[in-house]
Amino acid sequence: MDPGGTESLSLRVSLAAQELTLLRGEWPWRRFAVSTSKHGAGEVGGSHQTPRGRHVVRAKIGAGAPPGTVFRGRRPTGEIYSAALASAFPERDWILTRILWLSGTEVGRNRLGNVDTMRRYIYIHGTPDTEDLGVPGSIGCIRMVNRDIVELFDLVPAGTIVDIS
């Protein structure tokens, strides 16, 4: 297999390494630092943990939005993230720039019932560039710097497999 070929794309998120790898076929093509949950790994709703197992990108939200666009409820608020905005709303969990909304594929593990990743609103999304990546810090989602989420968003289609372990 050729790493520059046309094999299908998939994503692998390592909770231990705090890294997301974009694979082209079996070949690692891009690597990105991420931040997963500060509460560890787990699938139960309300746990604020990052769910494990096989997922797919169910929806892509934010195409064409300016970097730093603030989202609430998967809708742009009309705000662009800034230090002044962060000071005004210190309690917000900032979801910025792009959203890859994940859906579990393993019934009973991360799909349906109280372990449903999609109903838990678990995303891969942009975060303020001041946030530390490479260490757990989110409340369940997978955070990336804004330039990286833009690159990833443009490369992967909806339906892309995402394995989190």
N, CA and C atoms as a LAMMPS dump frame, in Angstrom:
ITEM: TIMESTEP
0
ITEM: NUMBER OF ATOMS
495
ITEM: BOX BOUNDS ff ff ff
-5.0000000000000000e+02 5.0000000000000000e+02
-5.0000000000000000e+02 5.0000000000000000e+02
-5.0000000000000000e+02 5.0000000000000000e+02
ITEM: ATOMS id mol type element x y z
1 1 1 N 0.828 -1.198 0
2 1 2 C 0 0 0
3 1 3 C 0.866 1.251 0
4 2 1 N 0.385 2.236 -0.683
5 2 2 C 1.099 3.501 -0.829
6 2 3 C 0.5 4.534 0.132
7 3 1 N 1.31 5.161 1.01
8 3 2 C 0.75 6.138 1.94
9 3 3 C 0.14 7.345 1.241
10 4 1 N 0.438 7.562 -0.01
11 4 2 C -0.17 8.664 -0.749
12 4 3 C -1.305 8.192 -1.64
13 5 1 N -1.705 6.939 -1.505
14 5 2 C -2.711 6.343 -2.37
15 5 3 C -4.13 6.723 -2.011
16 6 1 N -5.058 5.936 -2.533
17 6 2 C -6.472 6.271 -2.397
18 6 3 C -7.191 5.37 -1.396
19 7 1 N -6.45 4.686 -0.523
20 7 2 C -7.096 3.837 0.468
21 7 3 C -8.024 4.683 1.333
22 8 1 N -8.98 4.034 1.968
23 8 2 C -9.942 4.763 2.79
24 8 3 C -9.268 5.408 4.001
25 9 1 N -9.864 6.496 4.462
26 9 2 C -9.366 7.218 5.621
27 9 3 C -10.064 6.731 6.875
28 10 1 N -9.343 6.723 7.984
29 10 2 C -9.926 6.43 9.293
30 10 3 C -9.133 7.198 10.333
31 11 1 N -9.706 7.298 11.529
32 11 2 C -9.07 8.011 12.625
33 11 3 C -8.864 7.07 13.793
34 12 1 N -7.737 7.258 14.463
35 12 2 C -7.434 6.505 15.683
36 12 3 C -7.082 7.511 16.761
37 13 1 N -7.79 7.452 17.891
38 13 2 C -7.511 8.342 19.019
39 13 3 C -6.917 7.505 20.137
40 14 1 N -5.713 7.873 20.557
41 14 2 C -5.053 7.201 21.674
42 14 3 C -5.258 8.034 22.928
43 15 1 N -5.99 7.48 23.896
44 15 2 C -6.208 8.173 25.162
45 15 3 C -4.895 8.263 25.941
46 16 1 N -4.088 7.224 25.884
47 16 2 C -2.814 7.209 26.612
48 16 3 C -1.844 8.252 26.06
49 17 1 N -1.766 8.362 24.738
50 17 2 C -0.824 9.286 24.111
51 17 3 C -1.41 10.677 23.884
52 18 1 N -2.74 10.815 24.053
53 18 2 C -3.419 12.087 23.766
54 18 3 C -3.082 12.537 22.344
55 19 1 N -3.308 11.599 21.412
56 19 2 C -2.966 11.83 20.014
57 19 3 C -4.046 11.266 19.113
58 20 1 N -4.344 11.993 18.043
59 20 2 C -5.25 11.527 17.009
60 20 3 C -4.411 11.277 15.761
61 21 1 N -4.559 10.09 15.191
62 21 2 C -3.843 9.733 13.976
63 21 3 C -4.841 9.562 12.845
64 22 1 N -4.591 10.251 11.746
65 22 2 C -5.37 10.071 10.529
66 22 3 C -4.648 9.023 9.703
67 23 1 N -5.351 7.931 9.426
68 23 2 C -4.777 6.83 8.655
69 23 3 C -5.321 6.868 7.235
70 24 1 N -4.446 6.583 6.298
71 24 2 C -4.843 6.372 4.906
72 24 3 C -4.568 4.908 4.655
73 25 1 N -5.637 4.108 4.599
74 25 2 C -5.476 2.661 4.622
75 25 3 C -4.915 2.291 5.982
76 26 1 N -3.791 1.603 5.993
77 26 2 C -3.122 1.251 7.254
78 26 3 C -1.983 2.201 7.603
79 27 1 N -1.725 3.168 6.726
80 27 2 C -0.58 4.061 6.893
81 27 3 C -0.943 5.302 7.706
82 28 1 N -0.206 5.6 8.778
83 28 2 C -0.388 6.883 9.47
84 28 3 C -0.031 8.018 8.513
85 29 1 N -0.961 8.93 8.316
86 29 2 C -0.769 10.008 7.345
87 29 3 C -0.546 11.34 8.045
88 30 1 N -1.333 11.622 9.087
89 30 2 C -1.183 12.848 9.879
90 30 3 C -1.359 12.481 11.357
91 31 1 N -0.664 13.202 12.22
92 31 2 C -0.818 13.034 13.667
93 31 3 C -1.098 14.402 14.278
94 32 1 N -2.015 14.416 15.241
95 32 2 C -2.4 15.66 15.899
96 32 3 C -2.454 15.448 17.408
97 33 1 N -1.965 16.423 18.157
98 33 2 C -2.141 16.405 19.615
99 33 3 C -3.604 16.72 19.92
100 34 1 N -4.144 16.04 20.919
101 34 2 C -5.521 16.269 21.344
102 34 3 C -5.578 16.343 22.863
103 35 1 N -6.751 16.672 23.352
104 35 2 C -7.029 16.6 24.779
105 35 3 C -8.373 15.897 24.942
106 36 1 N -8.366 14.782 25.654
107 36 2 C -9.592 14.046 25.929
108 36 3 C -10.025 14.349 27.368
109 37 1 N -10.959 13.595 27.889
110 37 2 C -11.573 13.931 29.18
111 37 3 C -10.613 13.885 30.367
112 38 1 N -10.72 14.907 31.197
113 38 2 C -9.976 14.938 32.459
114 38 3 C -10.545 13.926 33.449
115 39 1 N -11.708 13.344 33.128
116 39 2 C -12.343 12.331 33.978
117 39 3 C -12.044 10.91 33.505
118 40 1 N -11.179 10.78 32.515
119 40 2 C -10.794 9.463 32.02
120 40 3 C -11.729 8.935 30.952
121 41 1 N -11.663 7.63 30.749
122 41 2 C -12.445 6.966 29.711
123 41 3 C -13.675 6.326 30.316
124 42 1 N -14.779 6.378 29.587
125 42 2 C -16.009 5.744 30.017
126 42 3 C -17.147 6.104 29.079
127 43 1 N -18.134 5.263 29.081
128 43 2 C -19.201 5.393 28.094
129 43 3 C -20.54 5.883 28.655
130 44 1 N -20.719 5.898 29.954
131 44 2 C -22.029 6.174 30.543
132 44 3 C -22.37 7.66 30.448
133 45 1 N -23.603 7.94 30.026
134 45 2 C -24.088 9.308 29.96
135 45 3 C -23.945 10.003 31.304
136 46 1 N -23.547 11.271 31.29
137 46 2 C -23.375 12.049 32.506
138 46 3 C -22.04 11.86 33.195
139 47 1 N -21.202 10.961 32.686
140 47 2 C -19.91 10.676 33.317
141 47 3 C -18.85 11.72 32.98
142 48 1 N -19.065 12.47 31.898
143 48 2 C -18.079 13.432 31.386
144 48 3 C -16.761 12.748 31.023
145 49 1 N -16.845 11.48 30.625
146 49 2 C -15.671 10.722 30.202
147 49 3 C -15.688 10.556 28.688
148 50 1 N -14.521 10.293 28.118
149 50 2 C -14.415 10.052 26.681
150 50 3 C -14.753 8.593 26.394
151 51 1 N -15.731 8.361 25.504
152 51 2 C -16.132 6.979 25.204
153 51 3 C -15.118 6.254 24.334
154 52 1 N -14.955 4.969 24.613
155 52 2 C -14.031 4.13 23.85
156 52 3 C -14.782 3.332 22.792
157 53 1 N -14.016 2.694 21.95
158 53 2 C -14.571 1.797 20.946
159 53 3 C -14.662 2.431 19.576
160 54 1 N -15.401 1.749 18.704
161 54 2 C -15.537 2.189 17.318
162 54 3 C -16.703 3.167 17.186
163 55 1 N -16.42 4.253 16.489
164 55 2 C -17.398 5.297 16.213
165 55 3 C -17.326 5.643 14.738
166 56 1 N -18.25 6.476 14.284
167 56 2 C -18.175 7.084 12.96
168 56 3 C -18.438 8.573 13.12
169 57 1 N -17.919 9.337 12.171
170 57 2 C -18.267 10.753 12.103
171 57 3 C -19.689 10.812 11.551
172 58 1 N -20.633 11.14 12.416
173 58 2 C -22.052 11.174 12.033
174 58 3 C -22.393 12.456 11.277
175 59 1 N -21.818 13.582 11.715
176 59 2 C -22.111 14.865 11.077
177 59 3 C -20.896 15.775 11.167
178 60 1 N -20.768 16.626 10.161
179 60 2 C -19.722 17.643 10.115
180 60 3 C -20.416 19 10.182
181 61 1 N -20.021 19.804 11.161
182 61 2 C -20.699 21.078 11.407
183 61 3 C -19.667 22.202 11.4
184 62 1 N -19.975 23.277 10.676
185 62 2 C -19.128 24.459 10.694
186 62 3 C -18.335 24.706 9.429
187 63 1 N -18.634 24.003 8.354
188 63 2 C -17.889 24.204 7.104
189 63 3 C -17.892 25.682 6.727
190 64 1 N -16.703 26.216 6.47
191 64 2 C -16.578 27.589 6.025
192 64 3 C -16.621 28.638 7.127
193 65 1 N -16.887 28.235 8.357
194 65 2 C -16.923 29.211 9.46
195 65 3 C -15.517 29.73 9.724
196 66 1 N -15.397 31.005 10.113
197 66 2 C -14.067 31.538 10.43
198 66 3 C -13.455 30.808 11.625
199 67 1 N -12.134 30.633 11.642
200 67 2 C -11.491 30.046 12.822
201 67 3 C -11.881 30.842 14.073
202 68 1 N -12.152 30.123 15.148
203 68 2 C -12.549 30.756 16.396
204 68 3 C -14.049 30.943 16.536
205 69 1 N -14.822 30.565 15.519
206 69 2 C -16.282 30.645 15.627
207 69 3 C -16.734 29.855 16.846
208 70 1 N -17.589 30.463 17.654
209 70 2 C -18.1 29.826 18.863
210 70 3 C -19.406 29.104 18.53
211 71 1 N -19.498 27.84 18.985
212 71 2 C -20.712 27.043 18.805
213 71 3 C -21.336 26.733 20.159
214 72 1 N -22.658 26.798 20.207
215 72 2 C -23.438 26.326 21.362
216 72 3 C -24.611 25.561 20.778
217 73 1 N -24.824 24.349 21.273
218 73 2 C -25.887 23.529 20.708
219 73 3 C -25.691 23.264 19.231
220 74 1 N -24.42 23.155 18.815
221 74 2 C -24.034 22.868 17.431
222 74 3 C -24.426 23.974 16.458
223 75 1 N -24.69 25.158 16.954
224 75 2 C -25.015 26.305 16.121
225 75 3 C -24.025 27.44 16.416
226 76 1 N -23.598 28.156 15.37
227 76 2 C -22.713 29.304 15.626
228 76 3 C -23.47 30.389 16.387
229 77 1 N -22.801 30.976 17.378
230 77 2 C -23.434 32.015 18.198
231 77 3 C -23.302 33.395 17.569
232 78 1 N -22.457 33.53 16.555
233 78 2 C -22.151 34.834 15.99
234 78 3 C -20.91 35.445 16.627
235 79 1 N -20.353 34.76 17.628
236 79 2 C -19.156 35.242 18.316
237 79 3 C -17.908 34.593 17.718
238 80 1 N -16.798 35.293 17.838
239 80 2 C -15.48 34.747 17.53
240 80 3 C -14.713 34.768 18.845
241 81 1 N -14.119 33.634 19.195
242 81 2 C -13.414 33.514 20.467
243 81 3 C -12.307 34.562 20.586
244 82 1 N -12.206 35.149 21.776
245 82 2 C -11.145 36.104 22.09
246 82 3 C -10.881 36.031 23.592
247 83 1 N -9.782 36.618 24.027
248 83 2 C -9.469 36.671 25.457
249 83 3 C -10.546 37.441 26.207
250 84 1 N -11.069 38.509 25.6
251 84 2 C -12.125 39.294 26.242
252 84 3 C -13.4 38.456 26.421
253 85 1 N -13.751 37.676 25.415
254 85 2 C -14.935 36.808 25.503
255 85 3 C -14.721 35.738 26.571
256 86 1 N -13.515 35.172 26.607
257 86 2 C -13.195 34.166 27.629
258 86 3 C -13.313 34.764 29.029
259 87 1 N -12.882 36.003 29.208
260 87 2 C -12.993 36.674 30.509
261 87 3 C -14.442 36.913 30.892
262 88 1 N -15.255 37.254 29.908
263 88 2 C -16.668 37.536 30.168
264 88 3 C -17.459 36.278 30.503
265 89 1 N -17.014 35.13 29.987
266 89 2 C -17.731 33.863 30.19
267 89 3 C -16.764 32.761 30.623
268 90 1 N -16.17 32.883 31.807
269 90 2 C -15.137 31.919 32.22
270 90 3 C -15.66 30.501 32.442
271 91 1 N -16.964 30.332 32.588
272 91 2 C -17.534 29.006 32.855
273 91 3 C -17.787 28.189 31.588
274 92 1 N -17.711 28.805 30.434
275 92 2 C -18.032 28.089 29.189
276 92 3 C -16.994 27.024 28.859
277 93 1 N -17.49 25.913 28.332
278 93 2 C -16.634 24.898 27.715
279 93 3 C -16.628 25.236 26.227
280 94 1 N -15.577 25.832 25.753
281 94 2 C -15.529 26.41 24.406
282 94 3 C -15.471 25.338 23.328
283 95 1 N -16.446 25.375 22.432
284 95 2 C -16.497 24.524 21.244
285 95 3 C -16.345 25.468 20.066
286 96 1 N -15.202 25.363 19.397
287 96 2 C -14.823 26.356 18.399
288 96 3 C -14.567 25.761 17.013
289 97 1 N -14.762 26.578 16.001
290 97 2 C -14.266 26.444 14.629
291 97 3 C -14.959 25.362 13.801
292 98 1 N -14.9 24.104 14.221
293 98 2 C -15.527 22.977 13.508
294 98 3 C -15.92 21.913 14.528
295 99 1 N -16.932 21.113 14.136
296 99 2 C -17.386 19.995 14.963
297 99 3 C -17.486 18.755 14.092
298 100 1 N -16.869 17.669 14.537
299 100 2 C -17.102 16.337 13.982
300 100 3 C -17.881 15.589 15.061
301 101 1 N -19.192 15.388 14.838
302 101 2 C -20.078 14.775 15.826
303 101 3 C -19.969 13.259 15.673
304 102 1 N -19.641 12.583 16.759
305 102 2 C -19.407 11.142 16.722
306 102 3 C -20.647 10.35 17.103
307 103 1 N -20.764 9.182 16.51
308 103 2 C -21.822 8.22 16.834
309 103 3 C -21.17 6.86 17.052
310 104 1 N -21.483 6.228 18.163
311 104 2 C -20.957 4.894 18.434
312 104 3 C -21.535 3.871 17.479
313 105 1 N -20.809 2.787 17.28
314 105 2 C -21.277 1.706 16.393
315 105 3 C -21.487 0.4 17.139
316 106 1 N -21.115 0.354 18.439
317 106 2 C -21.156 -0.891 19.201
318 106 3 C -22.327 -0.86 20.185
319 107 1 N -23.417 -1.532 19.81
320 107 2 C -24.622 -1.548 20.64
321 107 3 C -24.278 -2.091 22.023
322 108 1 N -24.697 -1.324 23.046
323 108 2 C -24.438 -1.707 24.433
324 108 3 C -23.12 -1.195 24.978
325 109 1 N -22.214 -0.813 24.096
326 109 2 C -20.931 -0.261 24.543
327 109 3 C -20.898 1.256 24.373
328 110 1 N -21.24 1.729 23.16
329 110 2 C -21.221 3.171 22.901
330 110 3 C -22.381 3.613 22.002
331 111 1 N -23.363 2.732 21.868
332 111 2 C -24.536 3.029 21.037
333 111 3 C -25.796 2.552 21.748
334 112 1 N -26.791 3.415 21.75
335 112 2 C -28.113 3.179 22.344
336 112 3 C -28.057 3.191 23.875
337 113 1 N -29.215 3.331 24.477
338 113 2 C -29.324 3.33 25.933
339 113 3 C -28.522 4.442 26.578
340 114 1 N -28.026 4.177 27.787
341 114 2 C -27.31 5.204 28.55
342 114 3 C -25.829 5.308 28.183
343 115 1 N -25.415 4.629 27.11
344 115 2 C -24.021 4.701 26.663
345 115 3 C -23.901 5.275 25.247
346 116 1 N -24.94 5.937 24.765
347 116 2 C -24.976 6.397 23.38
348 116 3 C -24.11 7.648 23.176
349 117 1 N -23.023 7.483 22.439
350 117 2 C -22.075 8.576 22.198
351 117 3 C -22.747 9.774 21.546
352 118 1 N -23.589 9.541 20.566
353 118 2 C -24.225 10.656 19.871
354 118 3 C -25.166 11.422 20.803
355 119 1 N -25.943 10.731 21.578
356 119 2 C -26.849 11.393 22.53
357 119 3 C -26.094 12.089 23.648
358 120 1 N -24.839 11.703 23.857
359 120 2 C -23.981 12.378 24.846
360 120 3 C -23.324 13.623 24.251
361 121 1 N -23.531 13.859 22.958
362 121 2 C -22.962 15.014 22.266
363 121 3 C -21.43 15.024 22.369
364 122 1 N -20.845 13.89 21.989
365 122 2 C -19.388 13.77 21.976
366 122 3 C -18.887 14.163 20.59
367 123 1 N -17.97 15.123 20.576
368 123 2 C -17.435 15.675 19.336
369 123 3 C -15.909 15.627 19.333
370 124 1 N -15.365 15.767 18.134
371 124 2 C -13.998 16.237 17.942
372 124 3 C -14.186 17.689 17.531
373 125 1 N -13.585 18.624 18.272
374 125 2 C -13.852 20.04 18
375 125 3 C -12.65 20.905 18.324
376 126 1 N -12.703 22.135 17.838
377 126 2 C -11.663 23.103 18.117
378 126 3 C -11.783 23.635 19.536
379 127 1 N -10.654 24.106 20.049
380 127 2 C -10.574 24.64 21.406
381 127 3 C -9.692 25.885 21.369
382 128 1 N -9.787 26.745 22.384
383 128 2 C -8.893 27.906 22.391
384 128 3 C -7.427 27.476 22.288
385 129 1 N -6.656 28.24 21.542
386 129 2 C -5.246 27.91 21.342
387 129 3 C -4.437 28.013 22.636
388 130 1 N -5.025 28.59 23.672
389 130 2 C -4.366 28.689 24.974
390 130 3 C -4.518 27.418 25.804
391 131 1 N -5.394 26.504 25.384
392 131 2 C -5.614 25.256 26.129
393 131 3 C -4.439 24.307 25.903
394 132 1 N -4.096 23.568 26.937
395 132 2 C -3.036 22.566 26.821
396 132 3 C -3.548 21.34 26.097
397 133 1 N -2.825 20.921 25.079
398 133 2 C -3.121 19.659 24.409
399 133 3 C -2.035 18.679 24.798
400 134 1 N -2.312 17.396 24.59
401 134 2 C -1.364 16.368 24.991
402 134 3 C -1.591 15.913 26.416
403 135 1 N -2.556 16.531 27.096
404 135 2 C -2.956 16.135 28.454
405 135 3 C -4.479 16.158 28.525
406 136 1 N -5.079 15.25 29.303
407 136 2 C -6.532 15.26 29.438
408 136 3 C -7.015 16.585 30.04
409 137 1 N -8.109 17.125 29.502
410 137 2 C -8.622 18.383 30.03
411 137 3 C -10.068 18.676 29.682
412 138 1 N -10.679 17.854 28.832
413 138 2 C -12.048 18.127 28.391
414 138 3 C -13.061 17.506 29.356
415 139 1 N -14.326 17.67 29.011
416 139 2 C -15.382 17.004 29.786
417 139 3 C -16.067 15.94 28.917
418 140 1 N -15.266 15.237 28.132
419 140 2 C -15.762 14.114 27.341
420 140 3 C -15.364 14.162 25.881
421 141 1 N -15.347 15.35 25.298
422 141 2 C -15.028 15.487 23.881
423 141 3 C -13.532 15.365 23.635
424 142 1 N -13.187 15.395 22.357
425 142 2 C -11.794 15.356 21.926
426 142 3 C -11.482 16.732 21.342
427 143 1 N -10.613 17.458 22.02
428 143 2 C -10.273 18.828 21.632
429 143 3 C -9.029 18.863 20.761
430 144 1 N -9.035 19.803 19.802
431 144 2 C -7.884 20.03 18.925
432 144 3 C -7.685 21.528 18.763
433 145 1 N -6.448 21.951 18.447
434 145 2 C -6.249 23.361 18.127
435 145 3 C -7.007 23.675 16.838
436 146 1 N -7.35 24.938 16.665
437 146 2 C -8.231 25.329 15.567
438 146 3 C -7.66 25.023 14.188
439 147 1 N -6.379 25.282 13.96
440 147 2 C -5.815 25.009 12.629
441 147 3 C -5.874 23.508 12.321
442 148 1 N -5.698 22.66 13.349
443 148 2 C -5.73 21.208 13.13
444 148 3 C -7.142 20.704 12.853
445 149 1 N -8.151 21.241 13.564
446 149 2 C -9.516 20.766 13.311
447 149 3 C -9.984 21.207 11.926
448 150 1 N -9.532 22.366 11.464
449 150 2 C -9.872 22.801 10.1
450 150 3 C -9.272 21.833 9.083
451 151 1 N -8.001 21.48 9.272
452 151 2 C -7.344 20.541 8.352
453 151 3 C -8.051 19.189 8.36
454 152 1 N -8.299 18.66 9.561
455 152 2 C -8.945 17.352 9.671
456 152 3 C -10.348 17.376 9.068
457 153 1 N -11.116 18.406 9.38
458 153 2 C -12.486 18.552 8.879
459 153 3 C -12.505 18.502 7.354
460 154 1 N -11.545 19.187 6.74
461 154 2 C -11.499 19.232 5.272
462 154 3 C -11.05 17.912 4.655
463 155 1 N -10.368 17.065 5.42
464 155 2 C -9.843 15.805 4.877
465 155 3 C -10.804 14.631 5.009
466 156 1 N -11.598 14.586 6.078
467 156 2 C -12.411 13.39 6.329
468 156 3 C -13.883 13.619 6
469 157 1 N -14.498 12.655 5.338
470 157 2 C -15.93 12.76 5.056
471 157 3 C -16.772 12.237 6.225
472 158 1 N -18.037 12.603 6.232
473 158 2 C -18.979 11.972 7.153
474 158 3 C -18.927 10.469 6.897
475 159 1 N -19.074 9.695 7.95
476 159 2 C -18.995 8.233 7.839
477 159 3 C -17.616 7.673 8.126
478 160 1 N -16.615 8.542 8.291
479 160 2 C -15.266 8.095 8.588
480 160 3 C -15.238 7.342 9.921
481 161 1 N -14.56 6.215 9.958
482 161 2 C -14.433 5.419 11.181
483 161 3 C -13.474 6.106 12.137
484 162 1 N -13.852 6.11 13.422
485 162 2 C -13.029 6.682 14.494
486 162 3 C -12.916 5.648 15.596
487 163 1 N -11.714 5.124 15.815
488 163 2 C -11.476 4.167 16.903
489 163 3 C -10.819 4.901 18.075
490 164 1 N -11.432 4.8 19.254
491 164 2 C -10.911 5.452 20.446
492 164 3 C -10.515 4.373 21.447
493 165 1 N -9.234 4.374 21.838
494 165 2 C -8.762 3.363 22.797
495 165 3 C -7.676 3.951 23.675
